Amino acid sequence: MALIGTIAVLIVILVILISTIKVVNTGYVYVLERFGQFYKLLEPGWHLTIPFADFVRKKISMKQQILDIPPQNVITKDNVKISVDNVIFYQVLNAKDAVYNIENFTSGIMYSTITNMRNIIGDMSLDEVLAGRDSINSKLLNIVDNITDAYGIKILSVEIKNIVPPEEIQNAMEKQMRAERDKRATILTAEGQRESAISKAEGEKRAKILQAEAEKEANIRRAEGLRESQLLEAEGKAKAIEIIAKADSDAISKVNKAIIDSGTNATVIALKQVEALKELSQNPANKLILPVESLKSLGSIAAIAETLNMTKNEDDD
């Protein structure tokens, strides 16, 4: 019996010793009270406490936490009843204040958010609420964060998850959105047609300009070709006349040479020259090119021809 009693005493002592050891996990802080008063905060790790004197008042998570607020009915400035639900991200910075300054800090955060959300949305119309989520979130964050400073809690973010207007409002909004989409589609179609018409007109204008430039270039080339053809034709005619004149001149020179070689006197030569000139002048295609010396001698040739004619007439008489 004594042995059993001794073992029981040892077991009790062992249990008491084990209970004096407190192990705090990472990310948590224990609020320790001694004889009913706040004593200290137990950081992550193991700690020895006094049995029956020390008591862990609360285990506080120091990690970032999420508080989901259920949907709340809110009336807007234009008397539209909507349903709004939020989500809050917060973190405990001072575990002592979170335990002793408020009975339940999560409830304090929730009701502070709901109350101020109704105040903010109540001063806004439905359109402003639907278009101003960021503004509402910012205002709620500033207000709730100032309130929770006394709790040792930091509000990191306040987000509106959903805004649900009444069913008739939703139907009206859908009709409005459908009308806006149809309007935008009509505007885009009209703009596309206008751009197409402008592009088509510019293309036709460019084509006409290019066609006019091509016709102008063709006319210029045609005129240049005609001019070149006329110049070549004129040059050919001039060359032909020059060749004919040269040939006639050579022929006259040969005749004169033949007459001189045959001993014919100068009078006969002159008459032959006059007859040759007369024959040349009868052809309209011939052009006579006479040197200045020939022009000077025409008078003497004409005089000789007249003398010979007079002599011939006297003999006939």
C-alpha positions in Angstrom: 0.0 0.0 0.0 2.8 2.3 0.8 4.4 1.6 -2.6 1.1 2.4 -4.4 0.8 5.6 -2.5 4.3 6.6 -3.4 3.7 5.8 -7.1 0.5 7.9 -7.0 2.3 10.8 -5.4 5.1 10.6 -8.0 2.5 10.6 -10.8 0.8 13.6 -9.4 4.1 15.4 -9.1 5.0 14.5 -12.7 1.6 15.8 -14.0 2.1 19.0 -12.1 5.6 19.4 -13.5 4.4 18.7 -17.0 1.5 21.2 -16.6 4.0 23.9 -15.7 5.5 23.7 -19.1 3.8 25.8 -21.8 4.7 25.3 -25.4 3.7 28.2 -27.7 3.5 27.5 -31.4 4.9 29.8 -34.1 2.4 32.5 -35.1 0.6 32.6 -31.8 1.0 34.5 -28.5 -0.4 33.3 -25.1 -1.8 35.9 -22.7 -0.7 34.7 -19.2 -2.4 35.8 -16.0 -1.0 35.2 -12.5 -3.5 35.2 -9.7 -6.2 36.6 -12.0 -4.1 39.6 -13.3 -2.2 40.1 -16.5 1.3 38.9 -16.0 3.0 38.6 -19.5 2.8 37.4 -23.1 4.3 34.1 -23.9 6.1 34.2 -27.2 6.6 31.1 -29.4 8.7 28.5 -27.6 8.5 26.7 -24.3 7.9 28.4 -20.9 7.7 27.3 -17.2 4.7 28.5 -15.2 3.7 28.2 -11.6 0.9 25.6 -11.1 -2.3 27.0 -9.7 -1.0 30.5 -9.9 -0.5 31.1 -13.6 -3.3 30.7 -16.1 -3.4 31.1 -19.9 -6.2 33.6 -20.5 -6.3 33.4 -24.3 -4.4 32.1 -27.3 -4.1 34.8 -29.9 -3.1 34.3 -33.5 -0.7 36.9 -34.8 -1.2 35.9 -38.4 -3.2 37.7 -41.0 -6.8 36.7 -40.7 -10.0 37.0 -42.8 -13.4 37.9 -41.5 -16.3 37.2 -43.8 -19.3 39.4 -43.1 -22.6 37.9 -44.2 -24.8 39.9 -46.7 -26.5 43.0 -45.2 -29.6 44.8 -46.4 -28.8 48.5 -47.0 -31.0 51.3 -48.3 -29.4 53.8 -50.6 -30.0 57.6 -50.9 -32.7 57.1 -53.6 -34.5 54.5 -51.4 -33.4 51.4 -53.2 -32.9 48.3 -51.0 -29.7 46.4 -51.9 -27.8 43.5 -50.4 -24.1 44.0 -49.7 -21.5 41.6 -48.3 -17.9 42.3 -47.3 -14.7 40.6 -46.5 -12.1 42.1 -44.1 -8.4 41.3 -43.8 -6.9 42.1 -40.4 -4.0 41.3 -38.1 -3.5 41.4 -34.3 -0.6 43.6 -33.4 -1.1 43.8 -29.7 -2.5 40.7 -28.1 -3.0 42.3 -24.6 -5.2 45.0 -26.0 -7.1 42.5 -28.2 -8.0 40.5 -25.0 -8.5 43.2 -22.4 -9.9 46.2 -24.4 -12.8 44.4 -25.9 -14.7 41.2 -25.1 -14.7 39.9 -28.6 -12.6 41.8 -31.2 -14.0 39.9 -34.2 -17.5 40.9 -33.3 -16.3 44.5 -32.8 -14.7 44.5 -36.3 -17.9 43.0 -37.9 -20.4 45.4 -36.3 -18.2 48.4 -36.9 -17.9 47.6 -40.5 -21.7 46.9 -40.9 -22.7 50.1 -39.2 -20.4 52.4 -41.1 -21.1 50.7 -44.4 -24.8 51.5 -44.0 -23.9 55.1 -43.1 -21.7 55.5 -46.2 -24.1 53.8 -48.7 -27.1 55.7 -47.2 -25.5 58.9 -48.5 -25.1 57.5 -52.1 -27.5 56.7 -54.9 -27.6 53.3 -56.5 -25.6 54.3 -59.5 -22.9 55.9 -57.2 -22.8 52.7 -55.2 -22.4 50.5 -58.2 -19.7 52.7 -59.7 -18.0 53.6 -56.4 -16.8 50.3 -54.9 -13.3 51.5 -54.5 -14.4 54.7 -52.8 -16.6 52.8 -50.3 -13.8 50.3 -49.6 -11.4 53.2 -48.9 -13.8 55.0 -46.6 -14.6 51.8 -44.7 -11.0 50.9 -44.3 -10.1 54.3 -42.8 -13.1 54.4 -40.4 -12.8 50.8 -39.1 -9.0 50.9 -38.8 -9.3 54.0 -36.6 -11.9 52.2 -34.4 -9.8 49.0 -34.1 -6.6 50.8 -33.1 -7.9 50.6 -29.5 -8.1 46.8 -29.9 -4.5 46.5 -31.0 -5.7 45.3 -34.4 -4.7 46.6 -37.8 -7.3 46.5 -40.7 -5.4 45.6 -43.8 -8.2 45.7 -46.4 -11.9 46.0 -46.6 -13.5 44.6 -49.8 -17.1 44.5 -51.1 -17.6 41.1 -52.5 -21.0 41.6 -54.0 -23.8 44.2 -54.4 -27.2 42.7 -55.2 -30.0 45.2 -56.2 -33.7 44.2 -56.3 -34.8 42.0 -59.2 -36.8 44.8 -61.0 -33.7 47.0 -60.8 -31.6 44.2 -62.2 -34.0 43.7 -65.1 -34.0 47.5 -65.8 -30.2 47.5 -65.7 -30.0 44.5 -68.1 -32.3 46.4 -70.5 -30.2 49.5 -70.2 -27.0 47.5 -70.8 -28.6 45.8 -73.8 -29.6 49.2 -75.2 -26.1 50.6 -74.6 -24.5 47.6 -76.4 -26.9 48.0 -79.3 -26.1 51.7 -79.4 -22.3 51.0 -79.4 -22.8 48.4 -82.1 -24.7 50.9 -84.3 -22.1 53.6 -83.7 -19.3 51.2 -84.6 -21.1 50.0 -87.7 -21.7 53.6 -88.8 -18.1 54.5 -88.2 -17.0 51.4 -90.1 -19.2 52.4 -93.1 -17.9 55.9 -93.0 -14.3 54.8 -92.9 -15.0 52.4 -95.8 -16.7 55.2 -97.8 -13.8 57.6 -97.1 -11.2 54.9 -98.1 -13.2 54.1 -101.2 -13.4 57.8 -102.2 -9.7 58.3 -101.5 -8.9 55.2 -103.6 -11.1 56.5 -106.6 -9.5 60.0 -106.3 -6.0 58.4 -106.3 -6.9 56.3 -109.3 -8.2 59.3 -111.2 -5.1 61.2 -110.4 -2.9 58.3 -111.5 -4.9 57.9 -114.7 -4.7 61.7 -115.5 -0.9 61.6 -114.9 -0.6 58.5 -117.2 -2.6 60.2 -119.9 -0.5 63.4 -119.6 2.7 61.3 -119.8 1.3 59.5 -122.8 0.4 62.7 -124.6 3.8 64.2 -123.9 5.5 61.0 -125.2 3.2 61.1 -128.3 4.0 64.7 -129.0 7.7 64.1 -128.5 7.5 61.1 -130.9 5.6 63.2 -133.5 8.1 66.0 -133.2 11.0 63.5 -133.6 9.2 62.0 -136.6 8.7 65.4 -138.2 12.3 66.4 -137.6 13.5 63.1 -139.1 11.2 63.6 -142.1 12.4 67.2 -142.6 16.0 66.1 -142.3 15.4 63.4 -144.8 13.8 65.8 -147.3 16.7 68.3 -146.8 19.2 65.5 -147.3 17.4 64.3 -150.5 17.3 67.9 -151.9 21.0 68.3 -151.0 21.9 65.0 -152.8 19.8 66.0 -155.9 21.4 69.4 -156.0 24.8 68.0 -155.7 24.1 65.5 -158.4 22.8 68.3 -160.8 25.8 70.3 -159.9 28.1 67.5 -160.7 26.2 66.9 -164.0 26.7 70.6 -165.0 30.3 70.4 -164.1 30.8 67.3 -166.3 28.9 69.0 -169.2 31.1 72.2 -168.9 34.2 70.0 -168.7 33.1 68.1 -171.8 32.4 71.3 -173.7 35.7 72.8 -172.7 37.5 69.6 -173.7 35.8 69.7 -177.1 37.0 73.2 -177.8 33.6 75.0 -177.7 33.9 78.7 -177.1 32.7 80.6 -174.0 29.5 81.8 -175.7 28.3 78.3 -176.4 29.2 77.3 -172.7 27.1 80.2 -171.4 24.2 79.2 -173.6 24.5 75.6 -172.4 24.5 76.8 -168.8 21.4 78.8 -169.3 19.6 75.9 -170.9 20.7 73.7 -167.9 19.4 76.2 -165.5 16.2 76.4 -167.4 15.7 72.6 -167.2 16.5 72.6 -163.5 14.0 75.3 -162.8 11.2 73.4 -164.5 11.2 70.7 -161.9 9.3 71.9 -158.8 11.2 69.4 -156.6 14.6 71.0 -157.5 16.0 73.9 -155.5 18.8 75.9 -157.0 21.7 76.8 -154.8 23.9 79.3 -156.7 27.1 80.8 -155.4 27.6 84.5 -155.3 30.0 84.4 -158.3 27.3 82.7 -160.4 24.8 85.4 -159.5 27.3 88.1 -160.6 27.8 86.4 -163.9 24.1 86.0 -164.7 24.0 89.5 -166.2 26.8 88.7 -168.7 25.2 85.4 -169.5 21.9 87.0 -170.2 23.6 89.7 -172.4 25.3 87.0 -174.4 22.1 85.1 -174.8 20.3 88.3 -176.0 23.1 89.0 -178.5 23.0 85.5 -179.9 19.2 85.8 -180.3 19.5 89.1 -182.2 22.1 87.6 -184.5 19.9 84.6 -185.2 17.0 86.9 -186.0 19.1 89.0 -188.5 20.2 85.9 -190.3 16.7 84.7 -190.6 15.7 88.1 -192.2 
